[in-house]
Amino acid sequence: MLTDLSGDALLAYRSSQLEPPDFDDFWAGTLADASGSGIDVRMTEVETRLATVDVFDVTFRGFAGQDVRARLRLPAGSAGPLPAVVQYVGYGGGRGHAMKSLLWASARFAHLQIDTRGQGAGWSVGDTPRIPRRVRLRAATTLHDRSLPKVRGNHPIEVHHGWRTEDDNKAGKDQLGLDAYQVRKWDPWHRHVTISMLAHAFLAVTRAGLGKDEACAPPPTNPPALAR
C-alpha cells in the first residue's frame, strides 16, 4: 500500500472539507426518491452453449431512472435459493463478457456482476452509458431544489458542462491507451500514465492552436500525429 503519511499521522489527520449544511436533507430526499420509483428488473437468458452455467442479461432502473446493466450467472438448471455474490467492479470496469467470471457460478453461487455507469474496459467490458455530458445531477448546496427541471420522475437535475475528468479519462482510454498497461509496480505504471497524459496534453494544445477547441471535447479519433 502506498501512503504519503505515517500511520500515526494518518490516524491524526483531519480533512479540511466541511459537511454542507443541507447534507442530511439531500440524502434523505435522494433516498426517498430512489425507494419510491422501483427498480423494474428485466432479465433475458443469454445463449452461451455452456453446460454448467446459465447466464442472464439483467437490466434494472438505477439512480435518476437510468437503466443499469448487469450479468447474472447461475449454476445450470438451479431452481431453489442459492448463496449469492453481488459484485460491483468499480471504476474502470463493467459487468464483463457473458462467458467470463464463471468461478462463483461454478461453485454453485448466484453471481450478479453490475456495470459501473459509463465505465468498462478490455478486461471487464461495460454496457451502461453515463448520463449525457450536458445533463448532470445537481451538485450545489441547493441539491434538492424542487423548482429545478425534472426528468425521469422527481429527480432534480440541471444542465451544465459536466465533469472534465470523466471526458479526459474516457478519451485517454479510448484513443491514447491510458488503460492498456500490463504492469503492477508503481514506477512502470507511472511512466505509462505520464506518457499517455503527455500525449493527451499535446493533442489538446494542437487542437486549440487549430481553433477547434471546445469545452469538454475529447481529442479526435485516430489523430494523424499518433496514427503511426
C-alpha positions as CSV (number, residue, x, y, z in Angstrom):
1,M,0.0,0.0,0.0
2,L,1.3,3.5,-0.9
3,T,0.8,6.4,1.6
4,D,2.3,9.8,1.9
5,L,1.9,10.0,5.7
6,S,3.0,7.7,8.5
7,G,0.5,5.5,10.3
8,D,0.3,7.9,13.3
9,A,-0.1,10.9,11.1
10,L,-2.9,9.2,9.1
11,L,-4.8,8.4,12.4
12,A,-4.5,12.1,13.5
13,Y,-5.4,13.5,10.1
14,R,-8.5,15.7,9.8
15,S,-9.8,16.8,6.4
16,S,-10.3,20.5,5.7
17,Q,-13.6,19.6,3.9
18,L,-16.7,20.5,5.8
19,E,-20.1,18.9,5.6
20,P,-22.5,21.0,3.6
21,P,-25.4,22.4,5.7
22,D,-28.0,20.5,3.6
23,F,-26.1,17.2,3.5
24,D,-28.7,15.2,5.5
25,D,-31.6,16.8,3.8
26,F,-30.1,16.0,0.3
27,W,-29.6,12.3,1.1
28,A,-32.9,11.9,2.8
29,G,-34.7,13.3,-0.3
30,T,-32.5,11.3,-2.7
31,L,-33.1,8.0,-0.9
32,A,-36.8,8.8,-0.7
33,D,-36.9,9.3,-4.4
34,A,-35.0,6.1,-5.1
35,S,-37.1,4.0,-2.8
36,G,-40.3,5.3,-4.4
37,S,-39.5,4.6,-8.0
38,G,-39.0,0.9,-8.0
39,I,-36.2,-0.9,-9.9
40,D,-38.1,-2.6,-12.7
41,V,-35.8,-5.7,-13.1
42,R,-35.8,-7.2,-16.6
43,M,-33.9,-10.5,-17.3
44,T,-33.2,-12.3,-20.5
45,E,-31.2,-15.6,-20.8
46,V,-28.1,-15.4,-22.9
47,E,-27.3,-18.3,-25.3
48,T,-23.7,-19.3,-24.4
49,R,-23.7,-23.1,-25.0
50,L,-22.1,-23.5,-21.5
51,A,-23.0,-26.9,-19.9
52,T,-22.6,-25.9,-16.3
53,V,-23.5,-22.2,-16.0
54,D,-26.7,-20.3,-17.1
55,V,-26.1,-16.6,-17.9
56,F,-28.7,-13.9,-17.9
57,D,-28.7,-10.3,-19.2
58,V,-30.1,-8.2,-16.4
59,T,-31.4,-4.6,-16.6
60,F,-32.7,-2.6,-13.7
61,R,-33.7,1.0,-13.1
62,G,-30.9,2.9,-11.3
63,F,-30.4,6.4,-10.0
64,A,-32.3,9.1,-11.8
65,G,-34.2,6.4,-13.6
66,Q,-31.3,5.4,-15.8
67,D,-31.2,1.7,-16.9
68,V,-28.2,-0.1,-15.4
69,R,-26.9,-3.4,-17.0
70,A,-25.6,-6.5,-15.2
71,R,-24.8,-10.2,-15.7
72,L,-26.4,-12.9,-13.6
73,R,-24.6,-16.2,-13.7
74,L,-26.2,-19.3,-12.1
75,P,-25.4,-23.0,-11.8
76,A,-27.1,-24.6,-14.7
77,G,-30.6,-25.7,-14.0
78,S,-30.7,-24.3,-10.5
79,A,-34.3,-23.7,-9.2
80,G,-34.1,-23.0,-5.5
81,P,-32.5,-20.4,-3.3
82,L,-28.7,-20.0,-3.6
83,P,-25.9,-18.2,-1.7
84,A,-25.2,-15.1,-3.6
85,V,-22.3,-12.8,-4.5
86,V,-23.1,-9.3,-5.8
87,Q,-20.0,-7.8,-7.5
88,Y,-19.7,-4.1,-8.2
89,V,-16.4,-3.8,-10.1
90,G,-15.9,-0.1,-9.5
91,Y,-14.1,2.5,-11.6
92,G,-12.8,1.3,-14.9
93,G,-14.7,-2.0,-15.1
94,G,-18.1,-3.3,-16.0
95,R,-20.3,-6.4,-16.0
96,G,-17.9,-8.3,-18.2
97,H,-18.4,-10.7,-21.1
98,A,-21.1,-13.3,-20.7
99,M,-18.6,-16.2,-20.8
100,K,-16.2,-14.7,-18.3
101,S,-16.1,-14.6,-14.5
102,L,-17.6,-18.1,-14.2
103,L,-15.9,-19.1,-10.9
104,W,-18.7,-18.2,-8.5
105,A,-21.5,-19.9,-10.5
106,S,-19.3,-22.9,-11.0
107,A,-19.0,-23.1,-7.2
108,R,-22.9,-23.0,-7.0
109,F,-23.3,-19.4,-6.1
110,A,-25.6,-16.9,-7.7
111,H,-23.3,-14.3,-9.1
112,L,-24.6,-10.8,-10.1
113,Q,-21.9,-8.6,-11.7
114,I,-23.1,-5.0,-12.1
115,D,-21.9,-2.3,-14.5
116,T,-20.2,0.8,-13.4
117,R,-22.1,3.6,-15.1
118,G,-20.1,5.0,-18.0
119,Q,-17.2,2.6,-17.5
120,G,-15.8,-0.6,-19.0
121,A,-12.5,-1.7,-20.5
122,G,-11.0,-4.6,-22.3
123,W,-10.5,-6.6,-19.1
124,S,-14.1,-6.0,-17.9
125,V,-16.5,-4.7,-20.6
126,G,-19.5,-2.5,-19.7
127,D,-22.8,-1.6,-21.4
128,T,-24.2,1.2,-19.2
129,P,-23.6,4.7,-20.6
130,R,-23.2,7.6,-18.3
131,I,-25.7,10.3,-18.1
132,P,-25.0,12.6,-21.2
133,R,-22.3,15.1,-20.7
134,R,-24.5,18.2,-20.5
135,V,-27.0,16.6,-18.2
136,R,-25.7,16.0,-14.7
137,L,-27.2,15.7,-11.3
138,R,-27.2,19.0,-9.5
139,A,-24.2,19.2,-7.1
140,A,-24.7,22.6,-5.3
141,T,-25.9,23.4,-1.8
142,T,-29.5,23.5,-3.2
143,L,-29.2,19.9,-4.3
144,H,-32.8,19.1,-3.7
145,D,-34.4,22.2,-5.0
146,R,-37.9,21.1,-6.2
147,S,-38.1,24.1,-8.5
148,L,-35.5,22.6,-10.9
149,P,-36.5,20.9,-14.2
150,K,-37.4,17.2,-13.7
151,V,-36.6,14.2,-15.8
152,R,-37.4,10.5,-15.2
153,G,-39.7,11.0,-12.2
154,N,-39.0,13.5,-9.4
155,H,-35.2,13.6,-9.7
156,P,-33.9,17.2,-9.8
157,I,-31.2,17.8,-12.5
158,E,-29.6,20.8,-14.0
159,V,-27.7,21.4,-17.3
160,H,-24.0,22.3,-17.2
161,H,-20.7,21.3,-18.7
162,G,-20.2,18.2,-16.7
163,W,-17.1,16.7,-15.1
164,R,-14.0,17.3,-17.3
165,T,-12.1,14.5,-15.6
166,E,-14.6,11.9,-17.0
167,D,-14.2,13.2,-20.5
168,D,-10.4,13.2,-20.2
169,N,-10.3,9.7,-18.7
170,K,-12.5,8.3,-21.5
171,A,-10.5,10.0,-24.2
172,G,-7.3,8.7,-22.7
173,K,-8.6,5.1,-22.6
174,D,-10.4,5.1,-26.0
175,Q,-7.7,6.9,-28.0
176,L,-4.4,7.0,-26.2
177,G,-4.0,3.7,-24.4
178,L,-4.3,5.0,-20.9
179,D,-5.6,1.7,-19.6
180,A,-3.6,-0.5,-21.9
181,Y,-0.8,-1.4,-19.5
182,Q,0.3,-4.7,-18.1
183,V,2.4,-3.7,-15.1
184,R,1.9,-4.0,-11.4
185,K,4.6,-1.8,-9.8
186,W,4.4,2.0,-9.2
187,D,7.3,3.1,-11.4
188,P,6.3,1.4,-14.7
189,W,2.6,2.3,-14.1
190,H,3.6,5.9,-13.5
191,R,5.7,6.0,-16.7
192,H,2.9,4.7,-18.8
193,V,0.3,7.1,-17.4
194,T,2.7,10.0,-17.7
195,I,3.3,9.3,-21.4
196,S,-0.5,8.9,-22.1
197,M,-1.2,12.2,-20.3
198,L,1.6,14.0,-22.2
199,A,0.1,12.7,-25.5
200,H,-3.3,13.9,-24.4
201,A,-1.9,17.4,-23.5
202,F,-0.1,17.6,-26.9
203,L,-3.3,16.9,-28.7
204,A,-5.3,19.3,-26.6
205,V,-2.8,22.1,-27.3
206,T,-2.7,21.2,-31.0
207,R,-6.4,21.3,-31.2
208,A,-6.6,24.7,-29.5
209,G,-4.0,26.0,-31.9
210,L,-6.0,25.0,-34.8
211,G,-9.0,26.9,-33.5
212,K,-11.0,23.7,-32.8
213,D,-11.0,23.7,-29.1
214,E,-14.4,23.1,-27.5
215,A,-15.4,22.8,-23.8
216,C,-15.3,19.2,-22.7
217,A,-14.5,17.9,-26.3
218,P,-12.3,14.8,-26.4
219,P,-9.3,14.6,-28.9
220,P,-10.2,13.5,-32.4
221,T,-10.4,9.8,-33.1
222,N,-7.1,8.4,-34.6
223,P,-5.3,11.7,-34.6
224,P,-2.8,11.9,-37.6
225,A,0.1,12.7,-35.3
226,L,-0.3,9.4,-33.5
227,A,-1.5,7.2,-36.4
228,R,1.9,5.7,-36.8
